[in-house]
Amino acid sequence: MAPPVVVASPRHAASSIVGSDTNKTSSSYDHLTITSADIALEKALHNLDSLHVDYRTIPLEDAFNWNAIAASLDPDLSGRWYLVVFRSIRHPDADHGALYEADRLAHEEARQSGGILKYWYGDLNHRRECLAMCVWANREFAKKATHKPSHIKAMTLAASMYDTYKLDRYWLVKEKGSREFRIEQVGHNVYETR
């Protein structure tokens, strides 16, 4: 069997950890903190890369170099992080400029809100398929971001810009002593079609 084709990540957005939120929308999020394990993972995720040209459609655990990232971490480090993966097929008449601008603003808002360790966004393939992914310090940071104005605006574009989209949620888990991650699906996925 031939080794997998390794391709450079199509587009990486910078990640940034912010420990506090100057624009708090709810005091229920005041307790959110970033751990030393989060900081170590954020640094390691600078090397996150797709392993296959078909990363958009294959299982998440096979699509990226997760275990290379895990192996680069201190073996004694343990943690559980929250992944949100958006897989889509863009409508042929979608306004690409409006989508990219909404995405850029939502990402910046998430960075300012705190807790996002990595944002990864791929290019469209010839079937107009795409994958975007956020790695969060925890689920609460991700939930907090969904209530922000730019994220809400980006969500409203989905119905008119995509033929289909699927929102998958996972736990990215590293046990103490392990050199690998375990990826666990969380709950039910959100799936929409035109």
C-alpha positions as CSV (number, residue, x, y, z in Angstrom):
1,M,0.0,0.0,0.0
2,A,1.4,3.4,-1.0
3,P,2.0,6.0,1.8
4,P,-0.6,8.7,2.0
5,V,-0.1,11.8,-0.1
6,V,1.0,14.7,2.1
7,V,-0.2,18.1,1.1
8,A,0.5,21.5,2.6
9,S,-2.4,22.9,4.5
10,P,-4.4,25.1,2.1
11,R,-4.8,28.0,4.4
12,H,-4.0,28.5,8.1
13,A,-5.4,31.3,10.1
14,A,-3.4,32.4,13.1
15,S,-4.5,31.2,16.5
16,S,-4.4,33.3,19.5
17,I,-5.3,32.6,23.1
18,V,-7.0,35.4,25.0
19,G,-7.5,34.7,28.7
20,S,-10.2,37.3,29.4
21,D,-13.0,38.9,27.4
22,T,-13.3,42.6,27.5
23,N,-16.7,42.4,25.8
24,K,-18.4,39.9,28.1
25,T,-22.0,39.0,27.0
26,S,-22.7,36.9,30.1
27,S,-21.3,36.6,33.5
28,S,-21.8,32.8,33.3
29,Y,-18.6,32.7,31.3
30,D,-16.5,34.6,33.8
31,H,-14.9,31.4,35.2
32,L,-13.4,30.3,31.9
33,T,-9.6,29.9,32.0
34,I,-6.8,28.8,29.8
35,T,-4.5,26.0,31.2
36,S,-0.9,25.3,30.6
37,A,-2.0,22.2,28.6
38,D,-4.1,24.5,26.4
39,I,-1.0,26.7,25.8
40,A,1.2,23.7,25.0
41,L,-1.4,22.4,22.5
42,E,-1.9,25.8,20.9
43,K,1.8,26.0,20.2
44,A,1.9,22.4,18.9
45,L,-1.1,23.1,16.6
46,H,1.0,25.4,14.5
47,N,2.2,22.2,12.9
48,L,-1.3,20.8,12.2
49,D,-1.5,19.7,8.6
50,S,-3.8,17.6,6.4
51,L,-2.5,14.2,5.4
52,H,-4.7,13.5,2.4
53,V,-6.0,15.4,-0.6
54,D,-9.5,14.2,0.4
55,Y,-9.3,15.5,4.0
56,R,-12.6,17.3,3.4
57,T,-14.6,14.0,3.3
58,I,-12.7,11.3,5.2
59,P,-13.0,10.7,8.9
60,L,-11.4,13.5,10.9
61,E,-8.9,11.2,12.7
62,D,-7.5,10.1,9.3
63,A,-7.5,13.5,7.7
64,F,-4.8,15.3,9.9
65,N,-1.5,14.7,11.6
66,W,-3.1,14.5,15.0
67,N,-0.7,11.9,16.4
68,A,2.4,13.8,15.2
69,I,1.0,16.8,17.2
70,A,0.4,14.5,20.3
71,A,3.9,13.1,20.0
72,S,5.3,16.6,20.1
73,L,3.7,17.3,23.4
74,D,5.2,16.4,26.8
75,P,4.2,12.7,27.5
76,D,2.9,13.7,31.0
77,L,0.5,16.3,29.5
78,S,-3.1,15.3,29.5
79,G,-6.2,17.1,28.5
80,R,-9.5,17.2,26.6
81,W,-10.2,19.9,24.0
82,Y,-13.3,20.6,21.9
83,L,-13.3,20.5,18.1
84,V,-16.0,22.0,15.9
85,V,-15.7,20.9,12.3
86,F,-17.7,22.5,9.5
87,R,-17.9,20.4,6.3
88,S,-19.7,22.0,3.4
89,I,-20.5,22.0,-0.3
90,R,-20.7,25.5,-1.5
91,H,-23.5,26.6,-3.8
92,P,-22.2,27.5,-7.3
93,D,-23.6,31.0,-7.0
94,A,-22.4,31.7,-3.5
95,D,-20.9,35.1,-2.8
96,H,-17.4,34.1,-1.9
97,G,-16.3,37.6,-0.8
98,A,-19.2,37.8,1.6
99,L,-18.4,34.4,3.0
100,Y,-14.7,35.1,3.5
101,E,-15.5,38.4,5.1
102,A,-18.1,36.9,7.5
103,D,-15.6,34.1,8.3
104,R,-12.8,36.6,9.0
105,L,-14.9,38.7,11.3
106,A,-16.2,35.7,13.2
107,H,-12.7,34.3,13.6
108,E,-11.4,37.6,14.9
109,E,-14.3,37.9,17.3
110,A,-13.6,34.3,18.6
111,R,-9.9,35.3,19.1
112,Q,-10.9,38.3,21.1
113,S,-13.5,36.3,23.1
114,G,-10.9,33.8,24.1
115,G,-10.3,30.0,24.2
116,I,-9.7,29.3,20.5
117,L,-6.5,27.4,20.1
118,K,-6.5,26.8,16.4
119,Y,-8.6,27.8,13.4
120,W,-8.0,25.8,10.2
121,Y,-9.7,26.5,6.9
122,G,-9.2,24.6,3.7
123,D,-9.8,25.6,0.1
124,L,-12.6,24.4,-2.1
125,N,-12.0,21.3,-4.2
126,H,-13.4,20.8,-7.7
127,R,-16.7,19.5,-6.2
128,R,-16.9,22.7,-4.1
129,E,-16.3,20.8,-0.9
130,C,-14.6,22.5,2.0
131,L,-13.6,21.9,5.6
132,A,-13.1,24.4,8.4
133,M,-12.2,23.5,11.9
134,C,-11.8,25.2,15.3
135,V,-9.9,23.7,18.2
136,W,-11.2,25.2,21.5
137,A,-9.8,25.0,25.0
138,N,-13.2,23.7,26.1
139,R,-16.8,23.5,25.0
140,E,-17.8,26.6,27.1
141,F,-15.5,28.8,25.1
142,A,-17.0,27.5,21.9
143,K,-20.5,28.1,23.1
144,K,-19.6,31.6,24.2
145,A,-18.4,32.4,20.7
146,T,-21.7,31.3,19.1
147,H,-23.5,34.1,20.9
148,K,-21.2,36.8,19.4
149,P,-22.7,39.1,16.6
150,S,-20.2,38.2,13.9
151,H,-20.7,34.5,14.4
152,I,-24.4,34.9,14.3
153,K,-24.2,36.8,11.1
154,A,-21.9,34.1,9.6
155,M,-24.4,31.4,10.6
156,T,-27.2,33.2,8.8
157,L,-25.3,33.1,5.5
158,A,-25.2,29.3,5.6
159,A,-28.7,28.6,4.2
160,S,-28.1,30.7,1.1
161,M,-24.5,30.0,0.4
162,Y,-24.2,26.2,0.8
163,D,-25.9,23.3,-1.0
164,T,-25.2,21.2,2.1
165,Y,-23.3,21.6,5.3
166,K,-22.6,19.5,8.4
167,L,-21.4,20.6,11.8
168,D,-19.5,17.9,13.7
169,R,-18.3,18.2,17.3
170,Y,-15.6,16.1,18.9
171,W,-13.4,15.8,22.0
172,L,-9.7,15.7,21.3
173,V,-8.3,13.7,24.2
174,K,-4.7,13.0,25.3
175,E,-4.1,10.8,28.3
176,K,-1.1,11.2,30.5
177,G,1.8,9.0,29.1
178,S,0.2,8.7,25.7
179,R,1.8,9.9,22.5
180,E,-1.5,9.8,20.6
181,F,-4.8,11.6,20.7
182,R,-8.2,10.0,20.9
183,I,-11.0,11.7,18.9
184,E,-14.5,11.1,20.3
185,Q,-17.6,12.4,18.5
186,V,-19.9,14.5,20.7
187,G,-23.7,14.1,20.5
188,H,-25.6,14.4,17.3
189,N,-24.4,16.3,14.3
190,V,-26.2,19.2,12.7
191,Y,-26.8,18.6,9.0
192,E,-28.6,20.9,6.5
193,T,-29.4,20.7,2.8
194,R,-31.1,23.0,0.5
